[in-house]
């Protein structure tokens, strides 16, 4: 297998964004007088886009119109507080340097809204030279639909079989598999070993440098 490209999920893979997501979510719930959730509960709530997040954290009897209002509120709150606590996981920046040194081109594919995804990458990885950065965009199905991953491969001029897809959730493993890519599940993110195994991750790693080691071994 020739590896030319690494496509990364963002939240829970490159960045620990959980506290800021939970804080914004709980502020929305407080404003609407709904019960709030522990921070760790957001590990399960996030990962499938903003509307799904609001549907998961609000009570079952909330209407579609109220979900719309919650989404608007979350967007406003998060815009002002998105980087209060968020940061790259330990070892991520060194891993990216090592991949670049080995001519592995890197990109990002997230279910976070596209504008936020771009802001995060610019803020936390100004020198990482991600070639393509996609968040959730209108007219493109979100993960686990493979459309975004396949589009990245096409833009970079590589075959999906030459890509590794790295993420921390079932959705990420499903996305990579559907796109015909080698999938790497990471255990420092939001989900656990059992979820990654159940979704047939090709490789599961406990530290970022294990990704570099795999690239070296596959070359």
ABEGO torsion letter per residue (X at the ends): XBBABBBBBABGAABBAAAAAAAAAAAAAAAAGBBBBBAAAAAAABGAEAAAAAAAABBAABBAAAAAAAAAAAAAAAAAAAAAABBBBBGAAAAAAAAAAAGBBBBBBBABBAAAAAAAAAAABAAAGBABBBBBBBGBBBOABAAAAAAAAAAAGBBAAABBBBBABAAAAAAAAAAGBBBBBBAABABBAAAAAAAGBABBBABAAAAAAAAAAAX
